[in-house]
């Protein structure tokens, strides 16, 4: 099977020249990695049935944003590493900014579903985003086999505290 060209990422069995062609700079490799992580997150969120009761849908979305399995722990590690790189790499910064905006939009959408008034939504989205980030850091560093269910409970209580429905 031929190695992909153009915008498709090369497979692991492709020669280094193909990788250099697809990703000519370190920044392009980093940008692809962080975009891939958020593409997977977006796909998981979009796969949540829209016809769930509002609170169940909100919980399902928020749980997808926590690193509660090996895949999401790896995604968080990629996000953190590349996010740190983006602080000093002007080529990578726009990708990080897009990711942060998308995360904030998910928070605002969740808050809209649970009836948080529009006037409070931006502030509450900042709070929810910060809570998710903090919980993600704690959950990602749990000992092997240790449950992160407590983080879901924290999110549930937060949602209960701000919900208007």
KALINWO-V169748 format. One record per pair of residues at least 4 apart in sequence whose C-alpha atoms are under 6 Angstrom apart, sorted by the first residue. I is the first residue (numbers start at 1). J is the second residue. If there is no record, write none. Layout:
I|J  I|J
This chain:
3|14  4|8  4|10  10|19  19|23  20|24  23|28  23|29  27|31  27|92  32|36  34|79  37|75  38|42  45|61  52|57  58|110  66|136  67|72  67|73  67|136  67|140  73|140  78|82  79|83  86|92  86|93  107|125  108|125  111|116  112|116  114|163  114|165  115|163  115|164  115|165  116|163  116|164  121|125  125|129  132|136  135|139  136|140  139|148  142|146  159|163
